[in-house]
Amino acid sequence: MSAEKPPITTTDSGIPASSDEFSLTAGPGGPTVLHDHYLVQKMQHFNRERVPERVVHAKGGGAHGFFEVTADLTQYTKASFLGQVGKRTPAFVRFSTVAGEQGHPDTVRDPRGFALKLYTDEGNFDLVGNNTPVFFIRDASKFSDFIHSQKRMPESGLRSNEMQWDFWTLSPESAHQVTILMSDRGTPRTWRHMHGFGSHTFSWINSDGRCFWVKYHLKTVQGIECFSESEAAAMAAEDADFHRRDLYDSIAAGEAAEWRVEMQIMPFEDAADYRFNPFDLTKVWPHSDYPQIEVGRLVLDRNPENFFAEVEQAGFSPANLVPGTGLSPDKMLMGRVFSYHDTHLHRIGANYEQLPINSPKVPVHSYNQDAAMAYHHSGTQPVYAPNSRGGPQADPARGADLPWSVAGGELGRYAYDKHAEDDDFGQAGALYRDVMTDGERQALVSNIASHASAGVSAEMQQRVLHYWSSVDADLGARVAQALGLAGATNGAAATAATAGTVA
């Protein structure tokens, strides 16, 4: 214990408190009086100390660090934070599970969120990704439905593997991501031992106005390490906060976590006649077509000082793009640009970007004003535009908008334009046949069979078999054998026809 005299307890208004232990009562045994404002304030604040948890990515952890540029990128982008070799930008990263609520075990089978915020000298740049290079769906219209299928049933409040397989087998575009999820990559050993991906296709523009399509990859320097299904289950029982604890303890011990940042860069003109749609979030760009180029490193070396203030109140949005960076016609990305900011307005308030963890490190000049918890303000600045009183003015030359032409023009609800090699199962099959080792293939089969055996009906299992047989015939046969079923196509013809209508 320190011999230094502690500070005096105060109310939230800074007024010294009379007691840390005893309420104001009418005599030793009398009732508590209402005008004990310090007690009332403590109770009121306690009753409100939890903001609503995130609908998705509810449980997580995070750390501070920096991003450092290691390659000359000025031929590709005019972004200031990427403009000079050796330049460092302060960073904050939040890792998370996707489907679980607060308190859910860290090591369960689930994708992991990998959200990066860079406090650049042109405003905040956010990369809100996962530990997988693809996703389950390609259109934002299905996002809430997908998440509902991974959450809990309304009648029982229980999770349902049947519900998950129902959605997946009726959404064949999910095959690539589900293959990754059902491999041991679905149960990473720690956050430090997994890759991160922006997943979507984004865009860059250089100072000459030339545009490029890009994908962000963050490769763990610690190396990929995964739990087996049994190891993940054992750790969930032993320590539900294992990933959060590992990151915190390793940084506290002076062991910084590091990722090598790599880019795939596609010339803007290549997208039009590429062999499959390059904006499809369910597909990767083959490295043989667009090799990964090392551009920097991400280092996490400082723990939060307050978990709630920094991790829980962190807000990320794919709309946070600095000049030289931009979006693409990825339909999932288009939806996320709206959704993320909107959910933070609901969860942590209209002025959540004034919170220290979210506040940019550059001056903000905005015509937004007031609303709950407003702190920073514009003083005597005009509150409207246009104005003749010296208020801020937009600069099209410095804005972050990257244009692309739009074919067609009639409003409608369209699937992506078909390219020569668009296919829902092809890349998942290639991952199984050409990338995985024998041991990884066996683990995939075992993990699928375990998941499809837990509360999954015989009818749904047949649909599961058809799904995996569409990925690869050998994989389907091995899953059938593991489930003790006769074959991958028996009883699945009707499901095959149904799946074909939604491809």
Secondary structure, DSSP 8 states (H G I E B T S, - for coil): ---S-----B-TTS-B-S-SS---BSSTTS-B-TT-HHHHHHHHHHHT------SSS-SEEEEEEEEEE-S--TTT---GGGSSTT-EEEEEEEEEESS--TT--TTSS--EEEEEEEEETTEEEEEEEESSSS-S-S-GGGHHHHHHHHS--TTT----HHHHHHHHHT-GGGHHHHHHHHSGGGSBS-GGGS-EE--S-EEEE-TTS-EEEEEEEEEETT---B--HHHHHHHHHH-TTHHHHHHHHHHHTT--EEEEEEEEEEEGGGGGG-SS-TT-TT----TTTS--EEEEEEEEEE--S-HIIIIIT----TT---TTEE--S-HHHHHHHHHHHHHHHHHH-TTGGGSTTT--SS----S---STT-----TTS-SSSS-SS------TTT--------SS-----------TT--SSHHHHHIIIIIS-HHHHHHHHHHHHHHTTSS--HHHHHHHHHHHHHH-HHHHHHHHHHHT-S-SSTT-HHHHHHHHHH-
